[in-house]
Amino acid sequence: MNKPTMESKEAALDVSVEDRLCVVKFNRPHKKNAFRAKEYRALMATLDRAAGNPDVTVVAVTGEGDYFTSGNDFMENLQNMGVFFRNHQSSAEGTEVGEKKSSSSVNLFRDFISALINFPKPLVAVLNGPAVGMGVTMLPLFDVVYASDKATFHTPFVQLGLVAEGCSSYIFPRLMGMGKAAEVLLFGKKLTAEEASDRGLVTEVLPHSNLHQIWPRIREYAKLPLKTLLTVKEMMRAKDRETLIKVNKMEMEYLKKAARSEEALTGIMNMFAKKSKL
């Protein structure tokens, strides 16, 4: 088994390759596997290497600890998203700095979603626990999603003064129907694993105590002929790729505006206030 790269260690991302299967584990359990900029960059680099590695057939992504991922690490990303600059730096220079930082952060996320859209090999997600935010919205960009029955799925974007991303504004209504997608993206309805399966986000739900039993199956997938897998995935995904790239760009433009809004500042501050009371 390959040792994790220094890049992935620094980014709290464990990567190993064995028997043609690349396993990527989010390894920041003390922060519920929340993503910082370095995790996004490391995961994109890992996908790029896996795409070009003839010894990798399938990439499977999972989490360490209780959570799959709680989404963005807002504590680190607050200033990068620019939400403080609008109200706390009144100078033109402060506003310009805030806009540049916000654009840089959002552009990084845009590139991450693009990497998932364009990844040519089979992508499998194994949810060991709850997913929040981008941990939910990115799931339809995977080819197969397995989930523990302890997993939950929550997209509290509007509560935070933010907007849907990960192409979810386009994909979720197609998967669920407009009304059920609105419950999730507009009103932040938290889904159980069974509800997520019923709505098309999850391929199969397994008892948490038996989740480990999915790995032998995934390892069997990795033994399948690579060229044929690439061809069939391209046949399945090609017709939507251009649309998804356009949707990703559109969502990111809305996110740049939302991230610097009064509602985002209030929403994120309220989130931290609630956490401090726990």
Short mmCIF file of the C-alpha atoms (twelve columns), coordinates in Angstrom:
data_MODEL
# 
_entry.id   MODEL 
# 
loop_
_atom_site.group_PDB 
_atom_site.id 
_atom_site.type_symbol 
_atom_site.label_atom_id 
_atom_site.label_alt_id 
_atom_site.label_comp_id 
_atom_site.label_asym_id 
_atom_site.label_seq_id 
_atom_site.Cartn_x 
_atom_site.Cartn_y 
_atom_site.Cartn_z 
_atom_site.pdbx_PDB_model_num 
ATOM 1   C CA . MET A 1   0.000   0.000  0.000   1 
ATOM 2   C CA . ASN A 2   1.324   3.433  -0.874  1 
ATOM 3   C CA . LYS A 3   2.084   5.796  1.977   1 
ATOM 4   C CA . PRO A 4   0.077   9.044  2.152   1 
ATOM 5   C CA . THR A 5   1.846   11.919 0.418   1 
ATOM 6   C CA . MET A 6   3.250   14.829 2.432   1 
ATOM 7   C CA . GLU A 7   0.724   17.050 0.692   1 
ATOM 8   C CA . SER A 8   -2.186  14.912 1.868   1 
ATOM 9   C CA . LYS A 9   -0.773  14.695 5.418   1 
ATOM 10  C CA . GLU A 10  -0.563  18.463 5.701   1 
ATOM 11  C CA . ALA A 11  -4.092  18.754 4.376   1 
ATOM 12  C CA . ALA A 12  -5.608  16.141 6.726   1 
ATOM 13  C CA . LEU A 13  -6.251  13.884 3.770   1 
ATOM 14  C CA . ASP A 14  -5.104  10.244 3.793   1 
ATOM 15  C CA . VAL A 15  -4.556  8.703  0.363   1 
ATOM 16  C CA . SER A 16  -3.630  5.096  -0.369  1 
ATOM 17  C CA . VAL A 17  -3.588  2.902  -3.473  1 
ATOM 18  C CA . GLU A 18  -3.880  -0.864 -3.391  1 
ATOM 19  C CA . ASP A 19  -5.124  -3.359 -5.976  1 
ATOM 20  C CA . ARG A 20  -6.144  -0.587 -8.391  1 
ATOM 21  C CA . LEU A 21  -8.338  1.142  -5.789  1 
ATOM 22  C CA . CYS A 22  -7.439  4.624  -4.586  1 
ATOM 23  C CA . VAL A 23  -8.969  5.341  -1.172  1 
ATOM 24  C CA . VAL A 24  -9.193  8.959  -0.046  1 
ATOM 25  C CA . LYS A 25  -10.075 9.550  3.605   1 
ATOM 26  C CA . PHE A 26  -10.946 12.932 5.089   1 
ATOM 27  C CA . ASN A 27  -8.935  12.818 8.306   1 
ATOM 28  C CA . ARG A 28  -9.823  15.814 10.443  1 
ATOM 29  C CA . PRO A 29  -12.298 14.188 12.836  1 
ATOM 30  C CA . HIS A 30  -11.813 16.765 15.624  1 
ATOM 31  C CA . LYS A 31  -13.276 19.326 13.171  1 
ATOM 32  C CA . LYS A 32  -15.901 16.956 11.764  1 
ATOM 33  C CA . ASN A 33  -13.749 16.691 8.632   1 
ATOM 34  C CA . ALA A 34  -14.447 20.307 7.691   1 
ATOM 35  C CA . PHE A 35  -12.655 21.481 4.553   1 
ATOM 36  C CA . ARG A 36  -10.100 24.277 4.432   1 
ATOM 37  C CA . ALA A 37  -8.483  25.612 1.260   1 
ATOM 38  C CA . LYS A 38  -5.642  23.113 1.659   1 
ATOM 39  C CA . GLU A 39  -8.067  20.166 1.660   1 
ATOM 40  C CA . TYR A 40  -9.654  21.375 -1.571  1 
ATOM 41  C CA . ARG A 41  -6.259  21.758 -3.222  1 
ATOM 42  C CA . ALA A 42  -5.012  18.387 -1.997  1 
ATOM 43  C CA . LEU A 43  -8.137  16.568 -3.136  1 
ATOM 44  C CA . MET A 44  -7.952  18.168 -6.581  1 
ATOM 45  C CA . ALA A 45  -4.288  17.149 -6.845  1 
ATOM 46  C CA . THR A 46  -5.169  13.607 -5.751  1 
ATOM 47  C CA . LEU A 47  -7.900  13.338 -8.380  1 
ATOM 48  C CA . ASP A 48  -5.532  14.652 -11.028 1 
ATOM 49  C CA . ARG A 49  -2.913  12.045 -10.146 1 
ATOM 50  C CA . ALA A 50  -5.494  9.262  -10.000 1 
ATOM 51  C CA . ALA A 51  -6.886  10.225 -13.402 1 
ATOM 52  C CA . GLY A 52  -3.447  9.836  -14.983 1 
ATOM 53  C CA . ASN A 53  -2.365  6.747  -13.038 1 
ATOM 54  C CA . PRO A 54  -2.885  3.540  -15.072 1 
ATOM 55  C CA . ASP A 55  -2.732  1.568  -11.816 1 
ATOM 56  C CA . VAL A 56  -5.877  3.263  -10.473 1 
ATOM 57  C CA . THR A 57  -9.275  2.123  -11.728 1 
ATOM 58  C CA . VAL A 58  -11.655 3.428  -9.042  1 
ATOM 59  C CA . VAL A 59  -11.425 6.236  -6.485  1 
ATOM 60  C CA . ALA A 60  -13.407 5.846  -3.250  1 
ATOM 61  C CA . VAL A 61  -13.854 8.716  -0.778  1 
ATOM 62  C CA . THR A 62  -14.798 8.371  2.889   1 
ATOM 63  C CA . GLY A 63  -14.319 10.079 6.249   1 
ATOM 64  C CA . GLU A 64  -12.561 9.331  9.517   1 
ATOM 65  C CA . GLY A 65  -14.525 9.465  12.755  1 
ATOM 66  C CA . ASP A 66  -18.190 10.320 13.176  1 
ATOM 67  C CA . TYR A 67  -18.655 12.613 10.156  1 
ATOM 68  C CA . PHE A 68  -18.210 12.217 6.415   1 
ATOM 69  C CA . THR A 69  -17.650 15.977 6.211   1 
ATOM 70  C CA . SER A 70  -19.300 18.995 7.796   1 
ATOM 71  C CA . GLY A 71  -18.550 21.055 4.690   1 
ATOM 72  C CA . ASN A 72  -16.551 24.260 4.740   1 
ATOM 73  C CA . ASP A 73  -14.481 25.265 7.743   1 
ATOM 74  C CA . PHE A 74  -16.086 28.662 8.293   1 
ATOM 75  C CA . MET A 75  -13.690 29.640 11.041  1 
ATOM 76  C CA . GLU A 76  -10.785 29.542 8.585   1 
ATOM 77  C CA . ASN A 77  -12.745 30.733 5.575   1 
ATOM 78  C CA . LEU A 78  -14.644 33.685 7.063   1 
ATOM 79  C CA . GLN A 79  -12.174 36.310 5.971   1 
ATOM 80  C CA . ASN A 80  -11.395 34.506 2.727   1 
ATOM 81  C CA . MET A 81  -15.081 34.672 1.859   1 
ATOM 82  C CA . GLY A 82  -14.984 38.390 2.533   1 
ATOM 83  C CA . VAL A 83  -17.963 38.599 4.867   1 
ATOM 84  C CA . PHE A 84  -16.122 40.720 7.414   1 
ATOM 85  C CA . PHE A 85  -14.809 43.291 5.008   1 
ATOM 86  C CA . ARG A 86  -18.110 44.762 3.926   1 
ATOM 87  C CA . ASN A 87  -19.053 46.083 7.368   1 
ATOM 88  C CA . HIS A 88  -15.795 46.151 9.295   1 
ATOM 89  C CA . GLN A 89  -13.526 47.888 6.799   1 
ATOM 90  C CA . SER A 90  -15.218 50.930 5.356   1 
ATOM 91  C CA . SER A 91  -12.329 52.050 3.181   1 
ATOM 92  C CA . ALA A 92  -12.288 51.402 -0.533  1 
ATOM 93  C CA . GLU A 93  -9.062  49.466 -0.030  1 
ATOM 94  C CA . GLY A 94  -10.688 47.204 2.555   1 
ATOM 95  C CA . THR A 95  -13.624 46.531 0.259   1 
ATOM 96  C CA . GLU A 96  -11.282 45.692 -2.610  1 
ATOM 97  C CA . VAL A 97  -9.257  43.306 -0.439  1 
ATOM 98  C CA . GLY A 98  -12.456 41.623 0.717   1 
ATOM 99  C CA . GLU A 99  -13.699 41.161 -2.822  1 
ATOM 100 C CA . LYS A 100 -10.379 39.678 -3.941  1 
ATOM 101 C CA . LYS A 101 -10.300 37.235 -1.033  1 
ATOM 102 C CA . SER A 102 -13.906 36.268 -1.604  1 
ATOM 103 C CA . SER A 103 -13.285 35.692 -5.306  1 
ATOM 104 C CA . SER A 104 -10.178 33.615 -4.607  1 
ATOM 105 C CA . SER A 105 -12.006 31.362 -2.134  1 
ATOM 106 C CA . VAL A 106 -15.026 30.894 -4.376  1 
ATOM 107 C CA . ASN A 107 -12.855 30.280 -7.442  1 
ATOM 108 C CA . LEU A 108 -11.043 27.518 -5.576  1 
ATOM 109 C CA . PHE A 109 -14.361 25.869 -4.795  1 
ATOM 110 C CA . ARG A 110 -15.465 26.297 -8.420  1 
ATOM 111 C CA . ASP A 111 -12.298 24.506 -9.539  1 
ATOM 112 C CA . PHE A 112 -12.940 21.701 -7.059  1 
ATOM 113 C CA . ILE A 113 -16.450 21.110 -8.415  1 
ATOM 114 C CA . SER A 114 -15.064 21.234 -11.964 1 
ATOM 115 C CA . ALA A 115 -12.545 18.533 -11.006 1 
ATOM 116 C CA . LEU A 116 -15.402 16.272 -9.888  1 
ATOM 117 C CA . ILE A 117 -17.411 17.009 -13.043 1 
ATOM 118 C CA . ASN A 118 -14.466 16.189 -15.289 1 
ATOM 119 C CA . PHE A 119 -13.031 13.193 -13.435 1 
ATOM 120 C CA . PRO A 120 -12.986 10.358 -15.992 1 
ATOM 121 C CA . LYS A 121 -12.837 7.313  -13.719 1 
ATOM 122 C CA . PRO A 122 -15.513 5.863  -11.423 1 
ATOM 123 C CA . LEU A 123 -15.947 7.857  -8.200  1 
ATOM 124 C CA . VAL A 124 -17.481 6.181  -5.164  1 
ATOM 125 C CA . ALA A 125 -18.495 7.881  -1.901  1 
ATOM 126 C CA . VAL A 126 -18.771 5.893  1.333   1 
ATOM 127 C CA . LEU A 127 -20.534 8.036  3.939   1 
ATOM 128 C CA . ASN A 128 -19.524 6.936  7.412   1 
ATOM 129 C CA . GLY A 129 -21.659 9.647  9.021   1 
ATOM 130 C CA . PRO A 130 -23.376 12.997 8.496   1 
ATOM 131 C CA . ALA A 131 -22.705 15.223 5.502   1 
ATOM 132 C CA . VAL A 132 -23.293 18.977 5.557   1 
ATOM 133 C CA . GLY A 133 -23.206 21.618 2.827   1 
ATOM 134 C CA . MET A 134 -20.862 20.735 0.005   1 
ATOM 135 C CA . GLY A 135 -20.587 17.250 1.511   1 
ATOM 136 C CA . VAL A 136 -24.180 16.792 0.325   1 
ATOM 137 C CA . THR A 137 -24.247 18.824 -2.875  1 
ATOM 138 C CA . MET A 138 -21.228 17.103 -4.412  1 
ATOM 139 C CA . LEU A 139 -22.713 13.597 -4.065  1 
ATOM 140 C CA . PRO A 140 -24.537 13.507 -7.445  1 
ATOM 141 C CA . LEU A 141 -21.160 14.153 -9.093  1 
ATOM 142 C CA . PHE A 142 -20.049 10.766 -7.747  1 
ATOM 143 C CA . ASP A 143 -21.068 7.666  -9.670  1 
ATOM 144 C CA . VAL A 144 -22.116 5.556  -6.671  1 
ATOM 145 C CA . VAL A 145 -22.889 6.638  -3.099  1 
ATOM 146 C CA . TYR A 146 -23.066 4.226  -0.167  1 
ATOM 147 C CA . ALA A 147 -24.158 5.496  3.242   1 
ATOM 148 C CA . SER A 148 -24.333 4.347  6.828   1 
ATOM 149 C CA . ASP A 149 -27.836 4.421  8.271   1 
ATOM 150 C CA . LYS A 150 -26.413 6.933  10.763  1 
ATOM 151 C CA . ALA A 151 -25.643 9.410  7.995   1 
ATOM 152 C CA . THR A 152 -27.727 12.559 7.666   1 
ATOM 153 C CA . PHE A 153 -27.766 15.134 4.871   1 
ATOM 154 C CA . HIS A 154 -28.107 18.841 5.621   1 
ATOM 155 C CA . THR A 155 -27.770 21.910 3.368   1 
ATOM 156 C CA . PRO A 156 -28.342 24.988 5.584   1 
ATOM 157 C CA . PHE A 157 -27.270 27.493 2.914   1 
ATOM 158 C CA . VAL A 158 -30.180 29.913 3.218   1 
ATOM 159 C CA . GLN A 159 -29.916 29.911 7.034   1 
ATOM 160 C CA . LEU A 160 -26.338 31.110 6.575   1 
ATOM 161 C CA . GLY A 161 -27.234 33.740 3.986   1 
ATOM 162 C CA . LEU A 162 -25.494 31.686 1.299   1 
ATOM 163 C CA . VAL A 163 -26.680 29.929 -1.857  1 
ATOM 164 C CA . ALA A 164 -26.775 26.385 -3.189  1 
ATOM 165 C CA . GLU A 165 -23.601 25.169 -4.922  1 
ATOM 166 C CA . GLY A 166 -22.008 22.035 -6.335  1 
ATOM 167 C CA . CYS A 167 -24.464 22.189 -9.273  1 
ATOM 168 C CA . SER A 168 -27.218 21.249 -6.813  1 
ATOM 169 C CA . SER A 169 -29.502 24.035 -8.084  1 
ATOM 170 C CA . TYR A 170 -29.673 22.079 -11.345 1 
ATOM 171 C CA . ILE A 171 -29.207 18.450 -10.289 1 
ATOM 172 C CA . PHE A 172 -31.388 18.282 -7.169  1 
ATOM 173 C CA . PRO A 173 -34.667 19.257 -8.917  1 
ATOM 174 C CA . ARG A 174 -33.903 16.649 -11.598 1 
ATOM 175 C CA . LEU A 175 -33.254 13.963 -8.984  1 
ATOM 176 C CA . MET A 176 -36.006 14.788 -6.507  1 
ATOM 177 C CA . GLY A 177 -38.581 16.917 -8.246  1 
ATOM 178 C CA . MET A 178 -38.898 20.631 -7.624  1 
ATOM 179 C CA . GLY A 179 -40.851 20.454 -4.353  1 
ATOM 180 C CA . LYS A 180 -38.548 17.997 -2.588  1 
ATOM 181 C CA . ALA A 181 -35.461 19.836 -3.876  1 
ATOM 182 C CA . ALA A 182 -36.906 23.086 -2.518  1 
ATOM 183 C CA . GLU A 183 -37.335 21.510 0.925   1 
ATOM 184 C CA . VAL A 184 -33.641 20.687 0.929   1 
ATOM 185 C CA . LEU A 185 -32.081 23.744 -0.748  1 
ATOM 186 C CA . LEU A 186 -34.494 26.525 0.275   1 
ATOM 187 C CA . PHE A 187 -35.627 25.395 3.717   1 
ATOM 188 C CA . GLY A 188 -32.660 23.274 4.823   1 
ATOM 189 C CA . LYS A 189 -34.599 20.076 5.494   1 
ATOM 190 C CA . LYS A 190 -32.231 17.535 7.015   1 
ATOM 191 C CA . LEU A 191 -32.594 14.119 5.392   1 
ATOM 192 C CA . THR A 192 -32.046 10.719 6.936   1 
ATOM 193 C CA . ALA A 193 -30.071 8.162  4.948   1 
ATOM 194 C CA . GLU A 194 -33.285 6.424  3.867   1 
ATOM 195 C CA . GLU A 195 -34.823 9.736  2.756   1 
ATOM 196 C CA . ALA A 196 -31.653 10.580 0.831   1 
ATOM 197 C CA . SER A 197 -31.874 7.194  -0.854  1 
ATOM 198 C CA . ASP A 198 -35.532 7.732  -1.752  1 
ATOM 199 C CA . ARG A 199 -34.611 11.105 -3.287  1 
ATOM 200 C CA . GLY A 200 -31.800 9.689  -5.409  1 
ATOM 201 C CA . LEU A 201 -28.802 11.043 -3.483  1 
ATOM 202 C CA . VAL A 202 -27.730 7.649  -2.114  1 
ATOM 203 C CA . THR A 203 -27.345 4.378  -3.998  1 
ATOM 204 C CA . GLU A 204 -27.584 2.057  -1.002  1 
ATOM 205 C CA . VAL A 205 -27.960 2.404  2.764   1 
ATOM 206 C CA . LEU A 206 -26.145 -0.064 5.009   1 
ATOM 207 C CA . PRO A 207 -26.357 -0.664 8.766   1 
ATOM 208 C CA . HIS A 208 -23.578 1.357  10.369  1 
ATOM 209 C CA . SER A 209 -22.084 -1.729 11.997  1 
ATOM 210 C CA . ASN A 210 -21.847 -3.393 8.570   1 
ATOM 211 C CA . LEU A 211 -20.532 -0.450 6.584   1 
ATOM 212 C CA . HIS A 212 -17.096 -2.044 6.383   1 
ATOM 213 C CA . GLN A 213 -18.627 -4.831 4.301   1 
ATOM 214 C CA . ILE A 214 -18.950 -2.488 1.326   1 
ATOM 215 C CA . TRP A 215 -15.188 -2.335 0.800   1 
ATOM 216 C CA . PRO A 216 -14.716 -5.846 -0.644  1 
ATOM 217 C CA . ARG A 217 -17.417 -4.995 -3.189  1 
ATOM 218 C CA . ILE A 218 -15.654 -1.769 -4.156  1 
ATOM 219 C CA . ARG A 219 -12.376 -3.661 -4.484  1 
ATOM 220 C CA . GLU A 220 -14.090 -5.992 -6.921  1 
ATOM 221 C CA . TYR A 221 -15.216 -2.949 -8.936  1 
ATOM 222 C CA . ALA A 222 -11.569 -1.880 -9.150  1 
ATOM 223 C CA . LYS A 223 -10.709 -5.150 -10.923 1 
ATOM 224 C CA . LEU A 224 -12.990 -4.366 -13.879 1 
ATOM 225 C CA . PRO A 225 -11.460 -3.396 -17.253 1 
ATOM 226 C CA . LEU A 226 -10.395 0.246  -17.025 1 
ATOM 227 C CA . LYS A 227 -10.863 1.251  -20.672 1 
ATOM 228 C CA . THR A 228 -14.385 -0.108 -20.741 1 
ATOM 229 C CA . LEU A 229 -15.247 1.646  -17.478 1 
ATOM 230 C CA . LEU A 230 -13.932 4.917  -18.905 1 
ATOM 231 C CA . THR A 231 -16.011 4.482  -22.047 1 
ATOM 232 C CA . VAL A 232 -19.250 3.706  -20.232 1 
ATOM 233 C CA . LYS A 233 -18.808 6.559  -17.752 1 
ATOM 234 C CA . GLU A 234 -18.174 8.945  -20.653 1 
ATOM 235 C CA . MET A 235 -21.338 7.704  -22.354 1 
ATOM 236 C CA . MET A 236 -23.336 8.314  -19.175 1 
ATOM 237 C CA . ARG A 237 -21.864 11.696 -18.243 1 
ATOM 238 C CA . ALA A 238 -20.870 13.451 -21.479 1 
ATOM 239 C CA . LYS A 239 -24.289 14.875 -22.354 1 
ATOM 240 C CA . ASP A 240 -24.540 16.768 -19.048 1 
ATOM 241 C CA . ARG A 241 -20.934 17.925 -18.643 1 
ATOM 242 C CA . GLU A 242 -21.186 21.189 -20.547 1 
ATOM 243 C CA . THR A 243 -24.384 22.105 -18.704 1 
ATOM 244 C CA . LEU A 244 -22.846 21.328 -15.318 1 
ATOM 245 C CA . ILE A 245 -19.812 23.478 -16.051 1 
ATOM 246 C CA . LYS A 246 -22.114 26.396 -16.910 1 
ATOM 247 C CA . VAL A 247 -24.232 25.831 -13.797 1 
ATOM 248 C CA . ASN A 248 -21.118 25.665 -11.609 1 
ATOM 249 C CA . LYS A 249 -19.924 29.002 -12.983 1 
ATOM 250 C CA . MET A 250 -23.352 30.582 -12.480 1 
ATOM 251 C CA . GLU A 251 -23.667 29.336 -8.891  1 
ATOM 252 C CA . MET A 252 -20.222 30.675 -8.038  1 
ATOM 253 C CA . GLU A 253 -21.123 34.152 -9.281  1 
ATOM 254 C CA . TYR A 254 -24.152 34.155 -6.982  1 
ATOM 255 C CA . LEU A 255 -22.035 32.785 -4.138  1 
ATOM 256 C CA . LYS A 256 -19.481 35.596 -4.488  1 
ATOM 257 C CA . LYS A 257 -22.271 38.137 -4.009  1 
ATOM 258 C CA . ALA A 258 -23.965 36.230 -1.195  1 
ATOM 259 C CA . ALA A 259 -20.719 35.685 0.741   1 
ATOM 260 C CA . ARG A 260 -20.250 39.441 1.190   1 
ATOM 261 C CA . SER A 261 -23.851 40.163 2.146   1 
ATOM 262 C CA . GLU A 262 -25.323 41.331 5.442   1 
ATOM 263 C CA . GLU A 263 -27.365 38.114 5.596   1 
ATOM 264 C CA . ALA A 264 -24.228 35.961 5.336   1 
ATOM 265 C CA . LEU A 265 -22.503 37.915 8.091   1 
ATOM 266 C CA . THR A 266 -25.538 37.563 10.350  1 
ATOM 267 C CA . GLY A 267 -26.153 33.913 9.495   1 
ATOM 268 C CA . ILE A 268 -22.599 32.788 10.110  1 
ATOM 269 C CA . MET A 269 -22.299 34.804 13.321  1 
ATOM 270 C CA . ASN A 270 -25.540 33.227 14.554  1 
ATOM 271 C CA . MET A 271 -24.123 29.794 13.764  1 
ATOM 272 C CA . PHE A 272 -21.035 30.458 15.873  1 
ATOM 273 C CA . ALA A 273 -23.178 31.900 18.665  1 
ATOM 274 C CA . LYS A 274 -25.259 28.722 18.797  1 
ATOM 275 C CA . LYS A 275 -22.141 26.530 18.832  1 
ATOM 276 C CA . SER A 276 -20.642 28.553 21.698  1 
ATOM 277 C CA . LYS A 277 -23.726 27.824 23.820  1 
ATOM 278 C CA . LEU A 278 -23.456 24.058 23.385  1 
# 
